[in-house]
Amino acid sequence: MNKKIKKGDNFLKLIPKKNLKYQWIEKEDGRIQIIIPRDKILDKIVRKIFKTPESFKIDLDKIGSFIFKNIDGKNNIEKIAELLKKQFGQEVEPLYKRLITYINILRNNKFITLERREK
């Protein structure tokens, strides 16, 4: 079955999956830090000249970290929304607008992909 998403797919039924190219760690405070390697040719040249780090790190806030932890390749976006509502209540309202925006940011930065569930 083709897992690629189509224009008419229900966004809430899509399953986000982490991009394995990027590593991530859970910090002591429970927040997630995504580690982006700087391993392209230009990055290597810039690193050598300007002594920049080998990776770039992005710290997620508590809600972003909760979402990222629940992206397990099984939960669809609707399930993640339910978990968010249960954990944070009114703090995440407007829930679906915020979650969809955040999922799209993760996807646009290639931290995740979206797939349809196989039938």
Secondary structure as GFF3:
##gff-version 3
##sequence-region A 1 119
A	DSSP	three_ten_helix	11	13	.	.	.	ID=ss1
A	DSSP	beta_strand	15	18	.	.	.	ID=ss2
A	DSSP	beta_strand	23	26	.	.	.	ID=ss3
A	DSSP	beta_strand	32	37	.	.	.	ID=ss4
A	DSSP	alpha_helix	41	50	.	.	.	ID=ss5
A	DSSP	beta_strand	55	59	.	.	.	ID=ss6
A	DSSP	alpha_helix	62	69	.	.	.	ID=ss7
A	DSSP	alpha_helix	77	88	.	.	.	ID=ss8
A	DSSP	three_ten_helix	89	92	.	.	.	ID=ss9
A	DSSP	alpha_helix	95	108	.	.	.	ID=ss10
A	DSSP	beta_strand	112	115	.	.	.	ID=ss11
###
